[in-house]
Amino acid sequence: MKKILSLVLASAMVASALAGCGSTKTAETQAPTTQASAETKAPEGSEAAPAETAAAAGTIEDGAKLVYWPMWAETEPQGQAISEAVDAFVKSTGVEVEINWAGSRDTRKTLEPALSAGETVDVFDEDIERVNGTWGKYLLDIQSMYDASPLNGAQNATLIELAKQQGGGTLKSVPYQPSTFIMFYNKDAFTKAGITAVPTTWDEFLADCEALKGAGVIPMTVDDAYMACLFGFLMDRVAGSDTTEAVAAGDFSNEAVLKTAQVLEELVTKGYIDSRAAGNVYPQGQSNIADGSVAMYLNGSWLPNEVKNQTPEDFKWGAFSLPQIAEGGDGAESNQYGAQCFAINKDTKYPNAAFALIQWLTSGEWDQKLADASMGVPMDNDATWPAALADAKAVLDSTTHRLNWAVGMENDTNVNAAIKTNMAMMISGSVNAQQFADAFAKIQKGS
């Protein structure tokens, strides 16, 4: 007998919800605010229903056995939570699930060959833009399944719409672990410097940097993993996302490069960027946030989790969106946000069981446990955000313009490398803004 998932899961889950990386065309979206829960039960299906109808009805195929390739290592908090959730799913539904932890050692290199060779991979997960872009041709369209499931209307509409956009106008993945990339800071450092409110203008930002410096705290840092992100975000605030994306795509002599380099030069010469950052190799920059020597770091909402074993229990995280720097630049309403996501291989023999597993992982108890384990953001509208990300949630709620990852500055390896090299040299005092711009103009795209 086929199991009726809508009945099995209804008692185990509440309605689900909310708000990493990639580089596709910038999408204007509504802010990822929390949506009201609106659970919709799936209709009952019949034995003779085709696969897509049966999945929408909530039935699981007899003898279903799934192979799942996670992006996480088994020892990571996310991996541990997912492992526990899958065990519970197996016990609840009787579906066999094999987790290929070996694949997670470098999913970005190993998944494509496996899918191309026809290896059994039923469910996998990674960044929302990479899954839908790089591996898009392997994805099953799950729009009808989603529409008929309890997830429909219970998860954040903005993030689901983003997944739909990434899927070419139809849903081919279900997001989880939403994230945003904004300025994180140590609230105690701000208090020490007498700063009572986050900056809303660039002049206020510079004044706060001076106050932090005066209080004996280095204002901000960066390391090699995020230099291109910092450069992209600063250029966005100087010249806007369209110009920034154009520069990243090959307009290397654009005047915005020099203007952004001049902003960086000011931050360096005034001592607002940690001089150690010139040689920082990830994760050194965030370690210096954790040890209290640096106050601010433009980074992702995963930062508090990544340094939670280094920070004291009473460490107070704050977050704000960088203000506009120059006329024509974007302001605090423009931020990058995204998520990881689960997807189903279009060649799976068990689409219903695969969708059932995704539903299980992205809603209710297990969605919350995954968020708690990783100090991350849950998908469920009624779930609880970690206290460390309270300010980040406020920024997300006020975001009206979505930026691509690094505003395009990591799309091309040569662009990324040029930024890292020249920013490190600028921080060390080896080059000035004009020399930075001159070097950038010489990039050979794609070579």
Helices and strands as residue ranges (DSSP letters): E 3-4, H 5-10, H 51-57, E 59-60, E 65-69, H 77-93, E 96-99, G 101-105, H 107-116, E 123-127, H 128-133, G 136-138, H 143-147, H 157-166, E 174-186, H 187-192, H 202-214, E 218-221, H 227-239, H 241-248, H 255-269, G 275-279, H 284-290, E 294-300, H 303-306, E 317-320, E 334-344, H 351-361, H 364-374, G 387-389, H 390-397, E 401-403, G 405-408, H 413-428, H 433-441
